């Protein structure tokens, strides 16, 4: 099974052309208009012909208005209004030019879009009045992608692939989503670990995610949060940890479905999936635990492999029941303590310590209290002209209640008698 996965991953990695990330913003609840233009062209000396295939404007329009709306309604828990599509075609255009290396790159893409727009205008349709414009053509073999989003525009090209995998992905780009990526990491000895300072990024590597490869599964919770779809469904773990329950990501019922853990400079998001709903495309062995994504501001979502060294790569990325993972670069960790068909329970661990309030205490007591909390005291002496607080702590930094790593130095200001010739009252 895994060898088959690797083969499919290698083939499908080339099906989606890279698109520059654009910051996603909340979608709101309104409908977004989509124009679908089916175009065909004759062969040229450098470009193969793209004759009409069996796809019709009505078929593609209904695919977006029904199938895509159903997917986006479920994935957004009803927050997003969805798409309302119109379609026209087939429209004959001059053959687009291939790029210099014989591939479908910026030259080819720009020609399809500009010539498709001209053909639409000639037929009384104004593409610029739509939120999204899709140009569909029958499969052109030199194009290594099934769909691509033209950078900085509302334009999408579809290369003979009227499928959920392709269209969900490209519509996601028009909402500002980047790719569903992954990270594989190693420790200083070169051994695989879930996370470290030495990681290799894999574009499209999150195959659970429609913005990654292979499957039109749910967007990650990072992406759903960016789109404004997790109102009341996400929670941030406290700095001292605790116990949290996550409902499966696919349920529409209210409840927490995303846990966010802030750990120093790093932010991790946890989610629990099942092979149901829009995630029914995911094999059961790929959703047997909690997925952990690393957030890379401002809009990066990177799946981490929580079973490094298993030999199965990212296909068994979830953190399984009973397993514990600690961030080696921070102070937080998590254990999956309970799992049912609909929810998981997580224990979030923290090495952080609350800084106690030692202001007003004698120096020896303050130092002892900080030591008991796993912290270290440093002292600065300041003359007290009133002599009211001599020998006491008059200020501290960090302030009381701060969550700090073990061994953190807490700076104490200690009041002392003023030097001669001044005398205390």
N, C-alpha and C positions, 0 to 999 in steps of 0.2 A: 504493500500500500504506500509506504513512504517513498519508494523508488518512483512509483507512479506520480506521487505528489511533486517530487523534484522535477520530473520530466515536464509535467504540466506547468510548474512554476517557471521553468526556463523558457517554455514556449510563450506563455502568457505575459511574461515580463516585457516582451517586445510589442505586445498588442496595444498598449496605451502609451502614447507619446508624452514625454514630460511636459508639465505645465508649470509656469512660475507660480508659487504660492501667492495668494492675495488674501489679506486679512478678512476673515469671515466676520459678519455682523449679524445681529438678530434678524431673522427673516420677517418678523411680523406675521400677521394672520391673513394678509391680502393675497389674492391670486396673482401669479406672474404669467404674462403672456408669452407664448412660444410660437414662432413661425418656423415651419418645416418646409424646406424647398428641396424637392427631388430633382437632381440635375444629371444629365448624361452628356457624353461627348464622343466624337469619333476618334479614331487613332491618329496620332501624328508621328513623325519620324522618331521622336524620343519618348512619347507617352502612349501607353496602351489604351485602347478604347475602354470606355465605361458605359456600356449600353444599359437601357432600363432593365431591371430585374423584376421579380414578381411582386415586389413591394409597391403598394399604391398609396397615394396621399391619404386616403381614408384609413387605411390600415395603420399608418404611422401616427396620424392624428389621434385615433382611438387608443393606440398603445400608450401615448402620453396621457391622454385625458382619463384613461381607466387604470391601466397597470401602473404607470408611474405615479399617479395621484394616490393610488392605494398604498404603494410603497412609502411615499413621503408622508402620508397621513399617519400611517402606523409608526414610522420611525420618529416622527415629531410629536407623537402623542396628541395629535390634533392641533398643535400650536401653529403649524404652517398651513396657509390656505391652499397651497399647491399650484398646479399649472393649468392653464387653459390654452389649448393648442389649435392652430389653424395650419393647413397644409396646402401646397400647390405643387404641381409637377405632372408629368416629367417635363423639364425645361432643357432644351438643347443649348449648350454653351461651347465656345471654342475650347479645344483641348488645353488644359493647364500645362505649363512647362514643368518638367522635373527639375530637381535641384542638380547642381553640377556633378554630384557623385551618384546620380541616378536614383536618389531616394526621394521620399515625399517630405520635404522640409519646408522652411519658410517660403521659398519661391512657389512651390506647388500649392501650399496652403493658402497663400495670399491670392493666387490666381483663382482657385476654386471659389473663395469667398467673394472677390470683387466681380468675377464674371457671373457668379450665381446671383449676386445683388442686382447687377445690370439686367439679367434675364427676368428677375422678379419685378423690377420697376417697369420693364417693357410690357409686363402682363398685368399692370395696374396694382401691384402689391408693393407696399413700402416697408422693407425690413427694419428700417430705423425706428419704426413706431412700436416695435416689439421688445420686450425685456430680454428675450433670448432668441437667437436665430440659429437654426440647424440646417446645414447643407448635407444632404444624404446622397451618396452615389454607390453604385454596385461595386463589389470588391475589386480593388486595384492591388495586384500582388506586390508591386515594389514598395507599397506602403506597409511598414512593419507594425502599424498601429490600427486598432479598430475604431478609435475615436480620438480626437484631440481638441483642446480648447485653445483658441488663439489668444496669446497673451495681451492683456490690456483691453480686451474687447468683450462683447456679449456673444461672440460667434463660436459655434461648435461645428466640427466636421465629423461625419459618421461614415466610415468606410465599410459599407455593406453589412453592418452589425446592428440590426434593430433588436437588441437584447437588453434585458435588465442590467446585466453586468456592465455594459458599455454606457447605456444612456443614463442610468443612475449616477455613474461616476462623472460623466461630463456635465450633467446638470448640477452636481455638487460643486464642480469648479466654478460655475456661474454664480454660486452663492458665496464664493470666496474661500472655499475649502482647499487646502493643500492635499498632498498625498498621504495615504495611510502608510507610514514607514515603520521600520523596525530597527533595532540595535542588537548586535551581538558583541559581547564584551569579554575581556580576558583580565586575569590578575597579573601582578608583576612577573610571575613565573610562566605566563603564557597559557595558563589553564582557563577554560571557559567558566565564566561567572555570569550571574544575572545582570550585574551593573558594576561599573568601575570607572576609573578615569581614562581607560583605554577601550574605546568602543568603535566598532565599524558600523556605519549607517547603511541600511539597505532600503533603497527607494522602492516603494510598493510592497515592502516586506510584510505588512500586516494583512495576511490573506483572510482574516475574519471580516475585514472592513471593505465596503464598496469603493473606498478611495484608495485601497491597496490593489491586490491582484486576486484573480481567480473567482471570487464570490461576491455577489451583491448583498453581503451581510450588512448589518447595522453600522452606521458611522460610530467611531469611538466616542466615549463620553466626553472627552476633551472637545471634539468637534461639535457634539450636540450642545454642550454648554456654550461654545462660541456662537452657535446659531440661535441661542435663546430658548432651547427646547427642554431644559431641565429645571424649569421653575418649580421649586418645592421637591425636586427629585435628587438633589445633590447635597452633600454635607461635607464639611471640612473637619478632619480629626483634630482634637485638642492637642496642644503641644506635649501634654503628659500622657497621651494615649487614651485607651479606653476600649469598650466593647461596642461594636456597631453591627447592624444587620442590613444587608443589601438584598433587595428583591431582584429577580431576574430582569435583565434589561428589556426583554420583549413585552412585559406586561404593561397594559395601559392603566391599570389600577394605581391610585396614588400611593406613594411610598418612596423611600430613598433607594436610588438605583446607581448612584455614583458616589464614591468616597474619595475625597481629595486629601492628600497628605503633604503638607509643607515641611521640608526638611532642609534647613539652611538655604542654599542657592537652588536646590532641586525641588520639583513638584511632581508627585506621582498621583495617578488616577487609577482607581480600582473599579472593576465591573464584573458582573456574573452573567453569563449567557447560557442559553439552552438552544437546542436545534428546533425552534418553533418560529412561527410567524415569518418575518423577513429573514430570520436567521435559520430557517429550515434547510437552507443550502449548506450549512456547516455540518461536517461529519461529527458524530457524537464524541469521538475521541479527541476532538479539538476544543471542546467546551467543558471538559471535566474539571473545572476549577475556576480560579479568579484571574482574569486578565489584568496585567499591570502595564500601564502606559506612562512613559516619561514625557512630560510637557516641556517643549522647547519654545520659549516665547519668540514671536508673538502668536504663532499659530501652528506649531509643529506637534504632531502626535506620533510617538515612537513606541511600538510594542516591544516589551522586554521578554526574554526567554527565562521563565522562572524555573525551568528544569535544565540548566546548562549541563552539557556533557552527557546527555541521555542518548545521543546519537540520532535523535529525531528532529533536531533543529527546532524551528519555530512551529512545527506542526503540533507539538505538545507544550506550547508556551504557557498555559495557565498554571498558577500556583495551586497544587492539589490539596485536598482535605488533609489536615494534620501537619502540613508543611509550614515552616517558618522562614521568612527572609528578612535580613537586616541590611539596610543601606550601608555599605562599607565606607561611604564618603560622608555619612551623616550620623544621626542619632536615633532614627526611627526604624521600626520593623513591624512585621505583620505576621500573624498566624491565622490560618483558616481553621476555625474550631468546630464548625458545624456546617453541613451542606444537605439541603433537600432538593427536591425537583423544582422548587420555586424560589428559594432564598439561601443565602449563606450568612454565617455569623463570623465576624472577624475580630480578633484581638490585636489592637495596635499597641506596640511596645515603644517606650521612649526611655532613652538614657538621660534625658534632660532633668534638671533639678530646679525646683522653685527657689528663688533667692529669698531667704527669710528677712523679716523686718528686724534689723538690729539697732536702729536709731534709738538713742536714749539708754542703751545698755552699757555697762562697764566694758572696757576693752577686752578683758579676758573672757567674759561671757559671750561677747559678740564673735570673737575668734573661734570659740568653742562651738557656737551655734552654726557658723559657716562650715566648720570642719565636719560636723555631723551631717550636713547637707551635701558633702562631697565637694565643697568649694574652698577656695583659698583666699585669705585676707591679706590685703596690703594696707599699710597705714601711712597717713600723712598727718603731721601734728600742726595744729593751728592755735595760736594764743587766744584765750577767752578773757577779754578785759573784765567781764562781770564775775568770773570765777564760778558761775553757777553750774557749768557743765564740765568742769575739769575731770578728766579721766573717763568721760563718756563719749560715745559715738554721736556726732552731730549731723552727719550726712553719709550716704552710701551710694555707690554706683557699680553695677546696675541697680535700679530701684527695687524695692520689695515686690514680689510677685512675678518677676521676670523669669522665664524658663531659660536656663543656661546649661551648657554641657558640663559634665563633671570636670573639676579642676579649673573652672573659670575663676579668674581673680576678681574679687569684689573689693573695690577701693573704699577704704574707710577714712573718714576725717575725724580725728580725735582732738578734743579740746584739751589744752594744757594751760598751766599758769603763765601769765605774761612774764617776760624777762625783767630783771631789775633795771632801773630802780622802781618800776611800777609795782605796787602792792595791791593785793586783792582787798576789796572793801571789808 
